[in-house]
Amino acid sequence: MSIVGKSLSRENEALAILEKMVNAGLEFTLIGGYAVTARGRHRYSVDCDIVAAELGEFQELLERQGYRMEKNSSLFHDIYGAESCRFIKDIEGNQVWVDIFVKSLVVRQTGASWSFEYLRRYSSLTDVTGAQKEVRNLMVLEKEMLIATKIHSARPQDIRDVVMLAIDGKVDWNKVARHARRDSSDGVKHQIVSILTKLDDPKLTNALKSEFVVKGNIRKELAITKTGLNLVLDAIHII
């Protein structure tokens, strides 16, 4: 099977398991790469990230569908009441995994956390459209909330996602700032400054063009992102 074929089969599996969760009436919020596809532009992802109040029904459904629990981490449980579990399924020699964050989402880079209830409040029903398959009417983080989580993580993939989420210019950056500001804002300030520096890296431009099939000069898109992040930085100082 070609590389494209393998990517499609893994994406189709990830979307299929999301659809089964929706049809089963399970309550969750979609975050991560497939949330970026829903709120911004399509990108392939081999993992599906969700936040839920409880694990039980999700574990039962996933195991019935051939997934196995690979990792159960309660690193932040004593502080945040958080737990995360990874479920993996082999698909034609490759793997698809589902990461479930239970009760809250914790970003290890800054220690920031948002409760499941908070994330649900800032989610809404929308569709996730892949290259071959679509899942309708599932709860997905709103764009501003999604950007806030990715600012805290600030990994290379997160930075690319922020650019693509901001590309249409329809982001309320004051909302992003409110979501991004946690008990201590020093960590997120550092992350924003780091992202602003990395936006000038030519490798970022090449990665964006490859991953999101962006054509032509993307200086405008990068400028929009820089302006927005500077607004967030200023707003965090005064909130």
N, C-alpha and C positions, 0 to 999 in steps of 0.2 A: 504494500500500500504506500502511496506517495505521502510526503510530509503534509500536504494540504488535506489529503484524505484522512490521515490520522488526526489532524487538528479538528476536522469536521466531526469525526466520530466521537471524539472526546467532548466537544461542545454540545453535540446532540444529546449525549448521555447526561451532561450536567443540566441541560434545560429540561430533559425528560424527568429527572428526579425532582427538580423544582416544581414541575407540573403535577407530579404525584403528591407532593406536599400540599399544594394548593387544593387539589381535588379531594384530599383527605380532610380538609378543613383545619389544618394545623396553623397555629398563629406564630408568625415569625416576621422578621424584617430583613430584606436583602441588602447586603453591603458589598464592598469589594468590586471585583472586575465586572461582574454582570450588572451591578448597579450602575457602573460607568457606562456600560452599553445601553442601559435603559435611559439614563439621564444625559448622556453625551453622545459619543460615537461608538460604533461597534469595535470591539477588540476580542480576539480569542483568549480564552482563559481555561486552564485545566482544573481550576478549583472553584468551588462555589462557597461563598461565605455568608452565613446568616447569624442573626441574633435571636434567641428564643428565651422564654421564661423558664421552661423546663426541658429536660433532655429526653425523658422516657419515651414518648410517642414517636419522636424523631428516630431514636435508636431502633425501635421496633420496625419502623417502616424501612429504614436504610438496610437493616440486616435482612429483611425479607427480599430486598432488591439486590442482594449479593454484595453489599458493602460490609467491611469489617472495621472494627475500631482499632486504629493504629496508635493513637496518642490521647491521653487524658491528662490535662495539666490543670492543677489548682494553685498555681504559683501565687496568684493575687487573691486567693479566696479569703484569707484572714483579714485583708484590708478592704477589699471591694465586694466580697461575696461573689467573685467571678470564677468561672470554670470554662475551659475550652476543650473540645473534643474533635478529633479528626477521624473521619471515616473514609476508607479507600476501596476502590473497585478497579479491578484489572479489565481493561478494554483493548482487545486485540494487541496484547503485548505492551500496552501503555497503561497509565493510571489516571483515574479521575478521583479527586477527593472533595469531600464536603467538610468544611470547618464550621463547627457550631460553637458560638459564644453564648454561654448560659447566664442569664440574669443581667449581664452587662457586657459592654465592650471595653476592654482595657488595652491601651496602646503602650507597649513596653518601652518605647523610646523615650516617652515623657512621663509615663505613669498616669496619664489622663484617663478618665473613665466616664462613660455615660450609661445610665441604667437602661434596661430594656424598655421601661415605660417612657423614658425621655425620647429614645430613638423612635418608638412607635408614634409618639406625638408629632414628630417631625418626619414622618413617612407618609406616603400616599399611594393609592392604587395606580399602577401603570402596567405596560407590557414590556417584555424583554424580547427583542427580535434578534435572533442569530442569523447566520448565513443560510440555514435551511429550515430552522424551526423557530416557532414563536410561542412564548408562554404569556397568557393574558391574565390581567387582573391579580397581580400580586403586590404586596406592600414593599415599597422600595424607598430607601432614604431619599429625602428631598436633596436637591443639588447642593444647597448651602451646607447642610449637615454633612453630606458626603465629602465635600471639599474640606471641611473642618477636621474630619478624622484623618484625611490624607495629609494635611499640613502637619499634624502631629507625628505621623509615621515618617514622612519625608524620605522614603526610599526612592531609588531611581524610577521605579514603576509608578509610585504615588505622584511624583513630580510630573511625569508625562500625563497621568490621569487628570491632574489639576488643570493643566494647560488645555486639555480637550474638553473638560467640563466648563471652562471659562470662554471657550472659543466663540460662542454666539453673543457674548457681551451681555447676557441676561442673568447676571448673578447679583444678588443683594449682598455686597461684601460686609455691610454692617451686621447682617444675620450671621454670616460666616464668623465674624469676630465674636459675637455672643456665644455661638456654639463652641468656638475654639478656646475661649477663655475658661480655664478650670480654676481650681483652688489656688494654684501657683501658676502664674503666666510666664515665668522666666523660661521654662522649657520650650514652650511654643514660640516665644520670641526668637530664641536661638534657631529653631527649625525654620522659621520664615526667612531669617537672614541667610541661612544656609541655602534655602531654595532659590532665593533671589540671585545669589552668586552662581548657582549651577544653571540657571536659565541662560547664561551666556556661553555655555559649553557647546561647541559645534556638534559634539557627539549626541547631545539631546535632540538637536534638529534632525539628525539622521535617523535616530530611533523613532521619533514621532512620525516621520515620513514612511518608515517601514511598517511600524505597528498599526498605525491608524490610517494608512494609505492617504496621507496628506500630501498634496501636490503643490509645487511652486514654493515661493518664498513665504515663510511663516513668521516674519518679523512682527507683523501686526498682531498675530495670536500671542506671541511672547510678550509684546508690549502691553496687551490687555491684561495678561496674567500678572505682570510686574506692577501695573497700576493698582490692580485689585489687592494684591498681597501687601503693598505699601499702605493701602487704606486699612487693611486688617491690623497691621502693625501699629498704626496710629490710633485706631479705635480701641485696641486692647489696653493702651496706656491710659485711656480716659474712662473706660467702662467701670 
